[in-house]
Amino acid sequence: MSASRTISLQPSDILKRSHAIGSYYGFTPFAALAAANRGNGKRADLPEGISLEGKDAQARDVISMLKQIRDAGLVPSAAQPLFLWHSNATAGRAAPKNIVVQFHVLGVEHAIGDAVLIRAVRELMADLTKQESRLRLNSMGDKETRSRFARELTQFFRKHAAVLPANCVDCAKRGEVLEAAELLARAKEEGESMPSPTDHLSEASRKHFEAVLEYLESTETPYELAPDLLSHGGTWSDTCFELSLADGNQSVSAWGSRYNDLARAFFKTPVHSVGAVIRFSTEARDTIPPIKEKSAPRFVFVHIGDEAKRESMKMADAFKKARIPLTQAMGVASLSEQMRLAETLNPPYLLIMGRKEAMEGNVILRERATHTETFIPIDCLIDRLRVVV
């Protein structure tokens, strides 16, 4: 294998591209959401039973993010989900050596939340590094699944203790079977005989994971099933995934998972949530220049139904490559709520797609000033909109 090339990333580019790609997929900067909700929040300690101690790096980042969301007075729900992104790098301040960018979808139970998040993170990594990333994913299931899987692992480590690595066996004997499984998974060949969590998924978790895979396949997103990709502890559930550069370069990587139970502790009600943490290693420590705010997007995409949502994900990439400004609310199912959000952005044009349009391969272009509507085939949409722009 050839040596991976050096990737030089500028902190300002990371912020600008996060902002741009976030917009195409419907993610709003957390700072903007917090500013709009100023005065409605209240600082408080971490919820009882939640601690950063003993958590992995991704869990610590997500817990800190959830605290900021709660302290800002933002309350996600199925009717008004939150699609947001945030970074530890800030314009006007010196760049940290290791930049962390987080993307989160809170309030969306359906698998589209996982799929949109994965697509956005994958596109961000590709945009910055100019190369494809490798997507590996697995499912650890819900509480029922994890309990079932833990019992199976306990029996496995007892039965094969004589031939397994001593550190894994000792870890299992301490009752930390999921951590022992992670250690064994890293051992590659020894881990191949280990039980897989997907063989023990509850019916709900199985349907959710299948729906995630269906979204990825229908949007032509390449992926690999990774039985050795495990998450442990009380932080993660269901879908977990990692993105790494195909050439093995470790300067950029991403980890993501569902964390429904963790989110509930912060909002006191069930909040279906999925997030991703992207890590960038940079050399620049200079002060990050201010990011120029772009004008409101000329197009807001309104879509109803799974077929339209799938098309919207693929079209986000096409719009970005064509540099046509677009935003959308992918996780909002209600037409009236999407129209309300569009009103706040006040774009000159709406792109509208329902199930019928998606099946026929059309999009409706509505000029808001005149209410004129034009049906445009998806195949020639970009060329037609270049004229409008």
N, C-alpha and C positions, 0 to 999 in steps of 0.2 A: 504494500500500500504506500502511495506517495505521501510525503509529509504535508500536513495541512498548511494552507497559506496563512500568513498573518493578516488579521482583520483590524484595521484601525478605525475605531468608532469615536465620533465626537459627541459629547453630551448634548450639545444643542440639537444635533441631528436626531438623537434618540427621542428627545422631547417633541420635536417638530413632527417626526414620523408617527409617534404614538398618538399625537393629537389628530393628525390627518387620517390615519387608518381607523382610529377610534370613531371618527365622524362617519366614515363610510359604513361602518357596521353598527352605528347607533350608540356608541359609548361616549359619555360626557365626562370631561375632566372633573374629578371630585372637588377641586377648588371652586369651580364654577357652581356646582350644586350647593356646596356649603355656603358660598357667598349669597346665593339667591335665597337661602333659608336662614340667613343670619338672624339671631335673636330668638330662634325657636329651640335652640339646643341648650344643653346643660352638661358640664363636665362631671364625670363620675368615675369611681374605681371600676376595675374589671368586675364582671358578674361573679357572684359566689360560685366557687368550684372551678373557675377558669383561671389558669396561671400560665405564664410564659415558661416557667421552670420545667425542664425535661422535655420540652417540645422541639421538634425539628425546625430548621431555619424557615421553611415555608410556612409552617403553622404559626410561628412567632410573627411573621409578616402579616398573615391574614388576621390574626387576633388583634394586632395593632390597628389594622385597617378597619375592622369591625368596630373597634372602640371609637375611632375617629368619626365613622358614619353615625353611630349612635349619639355621640357627643354633639354632632352637628344638627341633631334633631330630625335626621332623615329616617323615615320608616317605610321600608319596601313592603309591597303586598302584591298579590296576584293581579289586582286591578291596575296598580301603578308600580311596576317593577323598576328596579334601578339597574341601569347598564352604565358602569363607570370605570374609569381608569385613573391611576395615581402613580406618582414616582417620588422617590426620595431625593431626586435632583430637582432643583428649583431655579428658575431664571432669576438672575440678579445675585446669586450666591455661588461660591466655589463648588465645583463639581465633586461629588464623592468618588473615590477610586472605583468602588463597586456600585454601579447604578442598578437599582431595582425598579421595575415597572410592574404594576399589578393591574389586571383586568378582572372585573367581577360582574356577575349577573345574579342579582338578588330578587327573589319573588317569582321566578319562573320554574315551575315543576317539570314542564315538558322537556324532552331531549333537545329541542331546538336551542335551549340555553347553552348546553354543552357544545353543540355543533357550532354555533355562532362564535362562542369564545375561542374554540380551537382554531377556527378559520381566521379570526382576527389576529391571534397571537402568531400563527404560522405566517400570515402575510407580513406582519411587522418584522419578524426575523428575516424573511426573504428580502424585504425591501431594504433593510439595513445592511445585510451581508451579501446580497446579490447571489445567493445560492439557496437551493432547496434544503429544507430541514426534514429530518426523519421523525415521523410521528409513531410512537408506540403507546398502546393503551390497553387497559385491563379494567375489570370491575371487582371491587371488594365487597359490593353488596351493602345491604342495610344491616341493622342490628341482628335481625334473625339470621341472616346469611353469615355474618361474622362469628356468631356464637356456634353455628353449625360447623363452619370452617375451622374454628379454634379446636373444637372437639376432635375433628378428623386429624388435625395436625398433632395434637397430643398423642393420639394413638400411633401416628406415623413415627414420631420421634422415639417413642418407647420401643416400637417393633424393630426399628433400624438403628438403634443407638450404637451398636457395635461397629457399624461401617460408616457412620456419618462423622463429620468433623466435630472434635470435642467441644469447641466453643459453642457450636449450635446446640448440641445435646445439653450442655450445662445451662444454656439460656432457657431451653425448653423446660428443664427441671425446676427452674426458678418460677415457672408459670408464665414466662414471657414468650409464648409460642409464636405470636405474630412477628416479634422481633427476631426470634430464632429462624423463622421462615425467610425473613429478609436476608439474614446472614447466609443462609443456605442457598438462596437464589443467586447471590453474588458468586457462589462457588461454581456456577455454571453446570458442569457435568453432574456433580452430586445433586444439584437442585432439580435436574430433569425428572427425577422419579417422585418428586414432591407433589402432593395433591394440589389442584388448582382451585382458586376461589370461584371461578365461573361454573365449576361442576356442582356448586352448592348454593347457587343463587336462589333467593326466594322468587316467587312468581312476579312480584312487582319489580324487583331488581333486574330480573331476566328481561322483562318487557322493556324496561328503561334502557338497558344496555343495547338490546337489539335495535331500538329506535335510534340511538346515537349512531350506531354503525350504518343504519339505513340512510340517515342524513348525510353521513360522510360519503357513502357510496353514490348517492343521488347527486351530490355536489362535486363529484369527481375529486375527492380529497384522499390521496393515498395514505394508507395507515398499515401498521403491523399489530397483530394481536400479541401481547407480551405477558404470558402467564407468570413470568418472573418479576413483573413490575407490581410491587406490593406496597401498601400503606398500612401503618399500624397506629394504635392509640385511639383516643376518642375524638380525634379531629376530623378524619376523612371518612367518606362513605361513597358507595357506588362508583361511578366512573373515576378513574385516575389515569393520567396520561403524562408523557414527557415528550418534549421536542428538543432535538439536538441537531447540530449541523451535520450534514451528510458526510463531510470530509473528516469528521472527528475533532474539529477545532472546538475547544472548550471555553472560548471567550464569550459565547452566548449560549444559554440553555434555558429551558422553561419547564416548570412542573405545574400540574393543575389537577383539581379534584372537586367533587361535591363535598360540602361541609354543612349539611342541613342541621344537624344537632348542635353544632357550634354556633351557628347563626341564631338558633332559637334562644340560646342563653342571653343574647344581647337584645333581642326584640320581644321576648316574652310570649311570642306566638310562633307557630311553625312558619319558617321562611325558607323555601327551597332555594338553595344557593350553590353556585359553582364559581370557582376563581382560578386564576393562573398567576404565577409569579415568574417573571422573566428576569434573568440576571445577566448583566453586561459588565465585562472587565474592560476598563478604559485606562489610558495613561494620562489623559488630560485632567488637570486639576484647576484650570483657570476658571474665572467667573463666567457663568453661562449668560450670554446676552439675552435681552428680552425677546420673546417670540412675538412677531407681528401678528396681530389678530386679523384673520381674514374676514371678508364680508360674509353675510349669511348665505348659505347654499342656494343656488338657483333652483334646485330640484329636491323635493321631499318625496320619498317613495312610500306609498301607502299600499299595504298588501293584506289580503284576507285568505286564510286557508293554507294548509301545509304545502300544496303544490306551488302556491305563490311565494311562500317563505323560502322554499328551496331555490326557486329561480332568483329571488332577491339576493341570496348569499352569493350565487355565481355572478350576478350582475354587479355586485359591489366591487369585485376584483376588476371587472371590465371597465367600470367607471373610473376606478383609481388609475389604471394603466392609461386611460384616455385623458386623465386629468380633468374630468368633468365633475364639479363639486356636487356632492350628494349626501344626504343624511336620511336615516330611517329609524323606526322603532321596531326592531325585529321581534322582540319578546312581547309586545302588546298585541293581544288578539282582537280587542274591540276596535271596530271601525271608527266609532265616535271618539274614542280616546286617542286614536292615531290622528284623527282630523283635528282634535283639540291641540295636540302637540304641534301639528303642522301650522296651526293658526299662530302659535307663539313665535315660530320661526319666520313666518310671513314670507315664504318664497314666492317668486313669480309663477312657478309651475309646480304642479303635482303630477307624479307618475302613479297610476292606479292599476292594481292587478288583483283580480279575484280568481277563484278556481276556474271559471270559464275561460278567462283570458290566458291563464297559465296553460291550460290544456290546449288552447288554440294557438299558443305562441305569440300572443299580442300583449301590448301595454297601452293603456289609455294615457295620453298626454293632455292634461287640463291646464289651460291658461287661466289663472285665477282672476285676472282683471276683466276678462270678457266671458269667462265660463265656457269658452270654446273647447271642445274635446276632439282629439284626433286619435284614431287607432293606428298604432305603429307595430309592425312585426319585430319581435325581439332581435332577430338576426341583423336588422339594419337600424336598430335603435340608436346605437352610438353615433353612427354617421349622421342621422337625422338631428340628434341633439347638438352635435358640433355646430350646426348651422344656427340653432337657437341660442347657444352660448355666445 
